[in-house]
Amino acid sequence: MYNAGHEYNRMAYERQISPTSIDELSSLPVLNGNATLGFVGLAATDMPPNEHNDSRNSQEATQEFNPTSSVQSVMESSSSSSSVMQEPTVCAQLLSSHHYQHLTKASDVDPFACQENGGKPPLTGLQLAVRKSPDDFCFIDWNWPLIRKFSFWGAISLLVACLCIVITLIVRLPTKCNPQHDWWQGTLFYEVFPASFKDENSDGIGDLRGIGRQAEYFTSIGVKVVRLNSIFYAEHYPENYDQVQNLTEIAPVLGTIKDFNYAVNMLHKRNISVVLDLPVSPYIKQLTLREKENQAEADIDNERTNWIPFMDFIMENENETENRLSAEAPNRIKRMEIQSDNMITNAISYWLKNGVDGIYLKGLEYLIDEPDFAAQVREWKKVTKSFNQGLEHEKILMCSMDVLNDLDVEEDSRKVTAVLNNMDLIDVRLDIINGGIKGLKKQVDTVVKVLYKEPSYPWIHWHMGSIDTKRLTSQLPIANASLAAIMFEMMLPGTPSVFYGDEIGLEDLKDPDGERRDISHTHHLSPMHWTAQYPGLGFTLTDLLPWLPSSSAWSNVAAGHQKIIQLLSRLRDEAPSIYMNGVYKDHENLPNYDIKTVGNDIIIVERSYPRLHSYVVVSNFGSQTQIKDLSSIYYGGEVMADLRGRIGHYLDFHALTLFAGESLVIKLHK
């Protein structure tokens, strides 16, 4: 066993110092000059394990070596093979890098070359590494101090920028995650009859510039949308405002198109949108009557088959407002061919170009028998969409609930679908008189059930007073209840609307002697009051008579109390429980309101939304003060709107006192 190991070491040693290896070493050009020669390692993987010197060989193989002295010792050892046989550790010494670390110059190799091996290098497992001159590395000449400064300040700037971005994102995070709604959804509308609002040119008739100058007033009461009644040319305007003769021409007493643009711009500057009434049926009525007269003069009545007179009886009873309002509903225009480029389409396009944000198609219910009714509604909506300024401010169309009431759901399904899919608002009048509070609850429930069935259906536009009805104050049993009625309306799901003057309790014009019976259809359009001390003053100059005498107003609602509307408008903007028309859940729009009645005079509306506070409005529409225990329904809450100075106070429902014509809004505790 011992002889076999020594024989293996001898053979490995002779291979390492063979003449071939010496020839390869002597031929390297690295040895001719000043380049540095380094021996990195020696391959000796053929040596078998030796239990007596394994640990020593492993330790010496990892050490650095002197090439000059080691090579000389190798040559001395190679002179006698017997010495190799007697020294088993010589191979380990040859393989150790420690013995070659001084072989750095060509002169160190000369003695080695004179040995008996013919000047050939004895080792083949050596690797050579040549060091380059510093001139060969370009980065050594770089301006490292400047580079370090640039890197340092660049890193600091990057950190500061990241910090600023994080702070900006945190600051801009919304404090509330309220659901979004469009500008016409849930916001407060204000309906204006221009001839009776504000006289700016001192002729006794209100005008468009007067509306523009009073833009600040709209802001003061929280109005978001101003709806202009008929402003179109008619003979003897404003007395005969409903006898429209041109849908694109403004009545001269109101101003010009420049005045109209001025009013629209002033409102837009205060983020107030403008909706214009477009009286399509009165205009078509006049057009029909004129066509009939012209053809009668030409004696060609026998050739007319597509035209039937419209509402002839109205002309006979034009002085009676109630007759006019009650007789219009069942009458329709039976036949009226409307081409795609008709006057209504042109009128819609004209007014949208002049800055209006929406069109109210007044009297659309009288056109439902048209064969192309559905197609026309879709075309008018298409024209409206072509003027959209983006998703944030779309142009809208609205019509009366009478359109749907006069259509048969089964027989006129295409027309019903066209109205529901293309109208954005449906105007609904709340009848607070005829059915009492129970009838009012039934009406609201019925309308909501129809229009809130699908999320894509139009929103409801509620109103209690308008150009087509008597004054709200004149209908209620208590004159000062108009403000309470507005508070009730503003808590309903949908979009509330206020008719000018209702916020101050404006009444119908009283004419006990019948001196103005010929204009009785305008008695609810008396001029707006702008001062509490001198009723009627402020609308025009003191030495001018307005086109219609003033009616009483400020005695009904105390001065300044109309500001409660602004408070409710702000509350609607901030509380999804109030401005949302429902809760969309499981592909269904669920109602978020509940109406309760207490006796015959008190009505309660509760508005709610998931994970948010609920609100209730409690109204007394009776003529007597009511004291009720409502603790079985609600415990109590914080007063949000009240006319008796209790805003912000806690109020319980144990013994709730409500004066006649009073409403209050309460935020319930969770």
C-alpha positions in Angstrom: 0.0 0.0 0.0 2.9 2.4 0.8 4.8 1.6 -2.4 1.7 2.2 -4.6 1.2 5.7 -3.1 4.8 6.7 -3.6 4.8 5.4 -7.1 1.8 7.6 -7.9 3.5 10.7 -6.4 6.6 10.0 -8.5 4.6 9.8 -11.8 2.7 13.0 -11.0 5.9 14.9 -10.3 7.5 13.8 -13.5 4.5 15.0 -15.5 4.6 18.4 -13.9 8.3 19.0 -14.9 8.1 17.4 -18.2 10.1 19.0 -21.1 6.9 19.9 -22.9 5.7 22.0 -20.0 9.1 23.8 -19.8 8.9 24.6 -23.6 5.5 26.2 -23.1 6.6 28.4 -20.2 9.7 29.6 -22.0 7.7 30.6 -25.0 5.5 33.1 -23.1 6.1 36.7 -24.2 5.2 38.0 -20.8 8.6 37.2 -19.5 10.4 39.6 -21.9 9.8 43.0 -20.3 8.6 44.7 -17.2 5.1 43.1 -17.1 4.2 41.4 -13.9 3.8 37.6 -13.9 1.7 36.0 -11.2 1.1 32.3 -10.6 -2.4 31.8 -9.5 -2.6 28.0 -9.0 -1.4 24.6 -10.0 -3.8 21.8 -11.2 -3.1 18.6 -9.3 -6.3 16.8 -9.3 -4.7 13.4 -10.2 -3.2 12.9 -6.8 -5.0 10.2 -4.7 -5.9 10.9 -1.1 -3.2 10.2 1.5 -4.4 9.7 5.0 -1.0 10.9 6.4 -0.7 14.3 4.6 -4.2 15.3 3.4 -4.6 18.1 5.9 -1.1 19.5 5.3 -1.5 19.5 1.5 -4.8 21.2 1.7 -3.5 24.0 3.9 -0.3 24.6 1.8 -2.3 24.7 -1.4 -4.2 27.8 -0.4 -1.1 29.9 0.5 0.6 32.4 -1.8 4.0 31.4 -3.2 7.4 32.7 -4.5 7.9 31.5 -8.1 11.7 32.1 -8.2 12.7 30.1 -5.1 10.1 27.5 -5.7 11.2 26.8 -9.3 14.8 26.5 -8.2 13.9 24.1 -5.4 11.9 22.1 -7.9 14.9 21.8 -10.2 17.2 20.7 -7.4 14.7 18.1 -6.3 14.3 16.8 -9.9 18.1 15.8 -10.0 17.4 12.7 -8.1 14.2 10.7 -8.4 15.2 8.8 -5.3 14.9 11.9 -3.3 11.3 12.2 -4.4 10.6 8.7 -3.4 12.0 9.5 0.1 10.2 12.9 0.5 6.4 12.3 0.0 5.7 16.0 0.7 7.6 17.5 -2.2 4.5 17.3 -4.5 2.5 19.3 -2.0 5.2 21.9 -1.9 5.3 22.2 -5.6 1.5 22.7 -5.7 1.5 25.3 -3.1 1.2 28.9 -4.4 3.4 30.2 -1.6 6.6 29.0 -3.4 5.9 31.0 -6.6 5.0 34.5 -5.4 8.4 36.0 -6.2 8.6 35.0 -9.8 7.8 38.5 -11.3 10.6 39.2 -13.8 12.2 37.4 -16.7 15.6 37.4 -14.9 14.1 35.3 -12.2 13.4 32.6 -14.8 16.9 32.5 -16.3 18.4 30.1 -13.7 15.4 27.9 -14.3 16.0 27.9 -18.1 19.6 26.6 -17.6 18.5 23.4 -15.9 18.8 20.0 -17.4 15.4 20.2 -18.8 16.6 22.4 -21.7 15.2 25.6 -20.4 11.6 24.6 -20.6 9.2 25.6 -17.8 8.4 22.6 -15.7 4.8 23.6 -14.6 1.7 23.7 -16.8 -1.0 24.5 -14.2 0.2 28.1 -13.8 -2.1 31.0 -14.9 -0.7 34.4 -15.9 -2.4 37.8 -15.1 -1.0 41.0 -16.8 -1.6 44.3 -14.9 -2.5 47.3 -17.1 -1.1 50.7 -16.8 -3.3 53.4 -15.0 -3.3 55.3 -18.3 -5.5 52.6 -19.8 -8.4 53.3 -17.4 -10.3 56.5 -18.5 -12.5 56.8 -15.3 -9.4 57.6 -13.2 -9.3 61.1 -14.7 -12.9 61.8 -14.0 -13.9 64.6 -11.7 -15.0 62.4 -8.8 -15.6 65.1 -6.2 -18.1 66.7 -8.6 -19.7 63.4 -9.4 -20.1 62.6 -5.7 -21.7 66.0 -5.1 -24.0 65.6 -8.0 -25.0 62.1 -6.9 -25.6 63.2 -3.3 -27.8 66.2 -4.2 -29.6 64.2 -6.9 -30.5 61.6 -4.4 -31.6 64.3 -1.9 -33.7 66.0 -4.6 -35.3 62.7 -5.5 -36.3 62.1 -1.9 -37.7 65.6 -1.5 -39.7 65.1 -4.7 -41.1 61.8 -3.5 -42.0 63.4 -0.1 -43.8 66.3 -1.9 -45.8 63.9 -4.0 -46.9 61.9 -1.0 -47.9 65.1 0.9 -49.8 66.3 -2.1 -51.7 63.1 -2.4 -52.6 63.1 1.2 -53.8 66.7 1.1 -55.9 66.1 -2.0 -57.6 63.0 -0.6 -61.3 63.6 -0.3 -62.6 64.0 3.2 -65.9 62.4 2.1 -66.6 59.6 -0.4 -70.1 60.8 -1.3 -71.7 59.4 -4.5 -71.5 61.7 -7.5 -74.5 63.3 -9.2 -75.0 65.6 -12.2 -75.7 69.3 -12.0 -79.4 68.9 -12.5 -79.8 66.0 -10.0 -80.9 67.0 -6.5 -79.9 70.7 -6.9 -82.2 73.6 -6.4 -84.0 75.1 -9.4 -85.5 78.6 -9.4 -88.2 79.4 -11.9 -88.4 83.0 -13.1 -90.9 84.9 -15.2 -88.5 87.6 -16.6 -91.1 90.4 -17.0 -91.8 90.3 -13.3 -88.4 89.8 -11.7 -86.3 93.0 -12.0 -86.7 96.0 -14.2 -83.2 97.3 -15.2 -84.0 99.6 -18.1 -86.7 101.5 -16.2 -89.7 100.9 -18.3 -91.9 99.1 -15.7 -91.3 95.7 -17.2 -88.6 93.2 -16.0 -85.9 92.3 -18.4 -83.0 90.0 -19.0 -80.3 92.4 -17.8 -82.3 92.7 -14.5 -81.9 88.9 -14.1 -78.2 89.1 -14.7 -77.8 91.9 -12.2 -79.6 89.8 -9.5 -77.3 86.8 -9.9 -76.0 87.4 -6.4 -79.5 87.0 -5.0 -79.7 83.5 -6.5 -76.4 82.6 -4.8 -77.7 84.0 -1.5 -80.6 81.5 -1.4 -78.6 78.5 -2.7 -80.0 78.4 -6.2 -78.0 76.1 -8.6 -80.2 76.4 -11.7 -82.3 79.3 -13.0 -85.2 78.3 -15.2 -86.5 81.0 -17.5 -90.1 81.0 -18.5 -91.2 82.1 -22.0 -89.0 85.0 -23.3 -90.3 84.8 -26.9 -91.9 87.3 -29.1 -95.7 87.6 -28.7 -98.0 90.5 -29.4 -98.7 92.5 -26.2 -96.0 90.7 -24.2 -96.1 90.1 -21.3 -99.8 90.1 -21.0 -100.1 87.5 -23.8 -96.8 85.7 -23.1 -98.4 82.4 -24.1 -99.2 83.4 -27.7 -95.7 82.8 -29.0 -95.0 83.6 -32.6 -91.3 82.8 -32.9 -89.1 80.4 -31.0 -85.9 82.2 -31.7 -86.9 85.8 -31.3 -86.8 87.5 -27.9 -89.6 89.8 -26.9 -88.3 93.3 -27.4 -89.3 94.5 -24.0 -87.0 91.9 -22.4 -84.0 92.9 -24.5 -81.9 91.5 -27.3 -79.8 88.4 -27.8 -76.8 90.4 -26.3 -78.8 91.0 -23.2 -79.7 87.3 -23.0 -76.0 86.4 -23.4 -75.1 88.9 -20.6 -77.6 87.3 -18.2 -76.4 83.8 -19.0 -72.8 84.8 -18.5 -73.4 86.5 -15.2 -75.2 83.3 -14.0 -72.5 81.0 -15.2 -69.8 83.1 -13.4 -71.5 82.1 -10.2 -71.8 78.4 -11.2 -75.5 78.7 -11.9 -76.9 76.8 -14.9 -79.7 78.1 -17.1 -82.7 76.1 -18.4 -85.0 77.7 -20.9 -88.7 76.9 -21.4 -89.4 76.2 -25.1 -93.3 76.4 -25.5 -93.7 74.0 -28.4 -97.4 73.5 -28.1 -98.4 77.2 -27.9 -96.2 78.0 -30.8 -97.7 75.2 -32.9 -101.1 76.3 -31.8 -100.5 79.8 -33.2 -98.9 78.3 -36.3 -101.9 76.1 -36.8 -104.4 78.9 -36.4 -102.6 81.2 -38.8 -102.4 78.4 -41.4 -106.1 77.9 -41.0 -106.9 81.5 -41.6 -104.6 81.7 -44.6 -106.1 78.7 -46.3 -109.6 79.9 -45.5 -108.9 83.1 -47.3 -107.6 81.1 -50.3 -110.6 78.9 -50.2 -108.6 75.7 -50.2 -110.0 74.2 -47.0 -111.0 71.0 -48.9 -107.4 70.2 -49.6 -106.3 70.3 -46.0 -106.3 66.8 -44.4 -103.5 66.9 -42.0 -104.5 69.8 -39.8 -107.2 70.1 -37.2 -107.8 73.3 -35.1 -106.2 73.3 -31.7 -107.8 74.5 -28.5 -110.3 76.9 -30.1 -112.2 77.1 -26.9 -109.2 78.6 -25.1 -109.5 81.7 -27.2 -113.0 82.1 -26.0 -112.1 81.8 -22.4 -108.6 83.2 -22.4 -109.4 85.5 -19.5 -110.3 82.7 -17.1 -107.2 81.2 -15.7 -108.8 78.2 -14.1 -110.8 77.3 -17.3 -107.7 77.5 -19.3 -105.7 75.3 -17.0 -108.4 72.7 -16.6 -109.3 72.5 -20.3 -105.8 72.2 -21.8 -105.1 68.6 -20.5 -107.5 66.5 -22.6 -106.7 68.4 -25.8 -103.9 67.5 -28.2 -102.7 68.4 -31.6 -104.1 65.6 -33.7 -101.9 65.9 -36.7 -98.8 68.0 -37.4 -96.1 66.8 -39.7 -92.7 67.6 -38.2 -89.7 67.2 -40.4 -86.2 66.4 -39.1 -85.1 69.9 -39.8 -88.3 71.5 -38.3 -88.5 74.7 -36.3 -88.3 73.0 -32.9 -85.0 71.3 -33.7 -83.6 74.6 -35.0 -84.8 76.4 -31.9 -83.2 73.9 -29.6 -79.9 74.2 -31.5 -80.1 78.0 -31.5 -80.5 78.4 -27.8 -77.9 75.8 -26.9 -75.5 77.7 -29.0 -76.3 80.8 -26.9 -75.2 79.2 -23.7 -78.3 77.6 -22.2 -77.7 74.3 -20.3 -81.1 72.7 -20.8 -84.4 72.9 -22.6 -87.9 72.4 -21.1 -90.2 71.2 -23.9 -93.4 72.9 -22.6 -96.6 71.4 -24.0 -94.9 68.3 -25.4 -97.9 66.3 -24.2 -100.0 67.9 -27.0 -97.7 66.3 -29.6 -97.9 62.7 -28.5 -100.3 61.7 -31.3 -97.7 62.5 -33.9 -96.6 59.3 -35.8 -93.0 60.4 -35.6 -93.2 61.4 -31.9 -90.7 58.9 -30.7 -88.2 59.6 -33.5 -88.5 63.3 -32.9 -87.8 62.9 -29.2 -84.7 60.9 -30.0 -83.5 63.5 -32.5 -84.0 66.3 -30.1 -81.9 64.4 -27.5 -79.2 63.8 -30.2 -79.1 67.5 -30.9 -78.7 68.3 -27.2 -75.9 65.8 -26.8 -74.0 67.3 -29.7 -73.5 70.4 -27.5 -72.2 68.6 -24.4 -69.1 70.0 -22.9 -68.0 66.8 -21.4 -69.3 64.5 -18.7 -69.1 67.2 -16.0 -71.7 69.4 -17.7 -74.1 67.8 -20.0 -77.0 69.5 -21.7 -80.4 68.2 -20.7 -84.0 67.9 -21.9 -87.1 67.9 -19.6 -90.8 67.7 -20.0 -94.0 67.4 -18.0 -95.3 64.3 -16.3 -98.5 64.9 -18.3 -96.6 63.4 -21.3 -96.4 60.0 -19.5 -99.9 60.3 -18.0 -101.4 60.8 -21.5 -99.6 57.8 -23.0 -100.8 54.2 -22.8 -98.1 52.0 -21.5 -99.1 49.1 -23.7 -100.3 50.8 -26.9 -97.7 53.6 -26.8 -94.8 51.5 -25.4 -92.4 52.9 -28.1 -93.3 56.5 -27.2 -93.1 55.8 -23.4 -89.6 54.2 -23.9 -88.5 57.2 -26.0 -89.5 59.6 -23.2 -88.0 57.6 -20.4 -84.7 57.1 -22.3 -84.2 60.6 -23.6 -85.5 63.0 -21.0 -83.3 63.9 -18.0 -86.0 65.5 -15.8 -89.8 64.9 -15.5 -91.6 67.9 -14.1 -94.2 66.9 -11.5 -96.6 69.3 -9.7 -97.2 68.5 -6.0 -100.9 69.0 -5.2 -100.8 70.0 -1.5 -104.4 71.2 -1.4 -106.9 68.9 -3.0 -105.9 65.6 -1.4 -104.5 66.8 1.9 -101.4 65.3 3.4 -102.6 61.7 2.7 -103.2 62.5 -0.9 -99.8 64.2 -1.0 -98.2 61.0 0.3 -100.0 58.9 -2.2 -98.9 61.1 -5.1 -95.3 61.0 -4.1 -95.3 57.3 -3.7 -96.9 56.7 -7.1 -94.5 59.0 -9.0 -91.5 57.6 -7.3 -92.6 54.0 -8.1 -92.9 54.8 -11.8 -89.8 57.0 -12.4 -87.3 55.4 -9.9 -87.9 51.9 -11.2 -84.7 51.9 -13.2 -81.5 53.9 -12.4 -81.4 55.2 -16.0 -84.9 56.7 -15.8 -85.2 60.5 -15.6 -85.1 62.3 -12.2 -88.2 63.9 -10.8 -88.4 67.7 -10.9 -90.8 68.7 -8.1 -92.7 72.0 -8.0 -95.6 73.4 -6.0 -95.9 76.7 -7.7 -95.2 77.6 -11.3 -96.2 79.9 -14.2 -99.2 77.5 -14.8 -100.7 77.5 -11.3 -101.9 79.9 -8.7 -99.6 81.3 -6.1 -98.6 78.7 -3.4 -99.3 81.2 -0.7 -102.8 81.8 -2.1 -103.6 78.0 -2.0 -102.4 77.2 1.5 -104.8 77.6 4.5 -102.1 79.7 6.3 -100.3 82.4 4.3 -97.0 82.0 5.9 -96.9 78.2 5.1 -95.3 78.7 1.7 -91.8 78.5 3.2 -92.8 75.4 5.1 -94.0 73.9 1.9 -90.7 74.7 0.2 -88.8 73.0 3.1 -91.0 69.9 2.7 -90.4 69.8 -1.1 -86.6 70.2 -0.6 -86.5 67.1 1.5 -88.1 64.8 -1.2 -86.0 62.5 -3.4 -85.4 64.3 -6.7 -84.8 67.9 -7.8 -86.8 70.6 -6.0 -87.9 73.9 -7.7 -89.0 77.2 -6.3 -91.2 79.7 -8.2 -90.0 83.3 -7.9 -91.6 85.0 -4.9 -92.7 81.9 -3.1 -89.8 82.2 -0.8 -91.2 85.5 0.5 -94.8 84.4 0.4 -95.8 86.4 -2.7 -99.6 86.2 -3.3 -101.9 86.4 -6.3 -103.0 89.8 -7.4 -106.3 90.7 -5.7 -108.9 92.2 -8.0 -112.2 92.4 -6.0 -113.7 94.9 -8.4 -112.8 93.1 -11.5 -110.9 96.0 -13.0 -108.2 93.6 -14.4 -110.3 90.7 -15.3 -109.0 90.8 -18.9 -105.6 89.7 -17.6 -106.7 87.4 -14.9 -104.4 84.7 -16.3 -101.4 86.8 -15.2 -102.6 87.6 -11.6 -100.1 85.1 -10.2 -97.2 86.9 -12.0 -97.1 90.1 -10.0 -93.7 91.8 -9.7 -91.1 90.5 -7.3 -90.6 92.4 -4.0 -87.1 93.5 -3.1 -87.6 95.5 0.1 -89.5 94.6 3.2 -90.2 98.1 4.4 -91.8 99.3 1.1 -93.6 96.5 -0.7 -93.4 96.8 -4.4 -90.3 99.0 -4.4 -87.1 97.7 -5.8 -88.6 96.1 -8.8 -88.5 99.4 -10.8 -88.0 103.1 -10.2 -90.2 104.7 -7.5 -91.9 107.1 -10.0 -92.8 104.3 -12.5 -95.8 102.0 -12.4 -95.0 98.3 -13.0 -96.8 96.5 -15.8 -98.8 94.7 -13.1 -99.7 96.0 -9.7 -97.8 94.6 -6.7 -99.4 92.1 -4.4 -98.8 91.5 -0.7 -95.8 89.4 0.3 -93.6 90.4 3.2 -96.4 90.2 5.7 -96.5 86.5 5.1 -92.8 85.6 5.5 -90.6 87.6 7.9 -87.8 89.4 6.2 -84.6 87.3 5.9 -86.3 84.0 6.6 -86.0 83.0 3.0 -82.3 82.5 3.8 -83.4 79.1 5.3 -83.6 77.9 1.7 -79.8 78.5 1.3 -79.2 76.4 4.4 -81.3 73.5 3.0 -79.6 73.8 -0.4 -76.2 73.5 1.2 -77.5 70.5 3.3 -78.7 68.8 0.1 -75.3 69.3 -1.5 -73.5 67.7 1.4 -75.8 64.9 2.5 -76.3 61.9 0.1 -79.2 60.9 2.3 -81.1 63.9 0.8 -79.7 64.6 -2.7 -79.7 60.9 -3.8 -82.9 59.6 -5.3 -82.4 56.0 -4.1 -79.9 53.3 -3.2 -78.7 51.2 -6.0 -78.4 47.6 -4.7 -78.4 44.2 -6.5 -79.2 45.8 -9.9 -82.2 47.6 -8.4 -82.8 51.2 -7.4 -84.3 51.1 -3.9 -86.1 54.1 -2.5 -84.3 56.0 0.3 -87.3 57.8 1.8 -90.3 57.1 4.0 -93.4 59.3 4.4 -95.5 59.1 7.5 -98.6 61.1 8.4 -99.8 62.0 11.9 -103.5 63.0 12.0 -104.7 65.2 9.2 -102.2 68.0 9.4 -98.7 66.7 10.2 -96.5 64.9 7.5 -93.0 63.5 8.1 -90.5 62.6 5.4 -87.4 60.6 6.4 -84.4 60.4 4.2 -81.7 57.8 4.6 -78.5 56.3 3.1 -76.4 53.4 4.1 -73.9 54.1 6.9 -74.8 57.8 7.0 -77.1 60.0 9.2 -80.8 60.0 8.4 -82.8 63.3 8.2 -86.4 64.0 8.7 -88.6 67.0 7.9 -91.7 67.5 10.1 -94.4 69.8 8.6 -97.7 71.1 9.9 -99.9 72.1 7.0 -102.9 72.6 9.2 -104.4 75.9 10.5 -103.8 75.1 14.2 -100.8 74.5 16.5 -100.1 70.9 17.0 -98.4 69.2 20.0 -97.6 65.6 19.3 -95.7 62.8 21.0 -93.6 61.2 18.3 -91.2 59.4 20.5 -92.6 56.0 19.4 -91.2 56.9 15.9 -88.0 58.8 16.7 -86.1 59.6 19.8 -84.5 63.0 18.9 -81.8 64.7 17.0 -80.0 67.9 16.0 -82.0 70.7 14.5 -80.6 71.5 11.0 -83.2 74.0 9.7 -85.7 76.0 11.8 -87.4 79.4 11.9 -87.3 79.8 15.6 -83.6 79.9 16.3 -83.1 76.3 17.4 -80.5 75.3 14.8 -77.8 73.2 16.3 -79.8 72.3 19.4 -80.9 68.8 20.4 -84.6 68.3 20.1 -86.6 65.2 21.3 -89.9 64.0 19.9 -91.6 63.4 23.2 -93.7 66.6 23.1 -93.0 68.2 19.8 -94.7 71.6 19.2 -95.4 72.8 15.6 -97.1 76.0 14.8 -99.5 76.2 11.9 -97.5 76.4 8.7 -94.2 75.4 10.3 -91.5 72.9 9.2 -88.3 71.9 10.8 -85.5 69.6 9.6 -83.7 67.3 12.1 -80.6 65.1 11.8 -81.3 61.8 13.6 -78.7 60.2 15.8 -77.3 56.9 14.5 
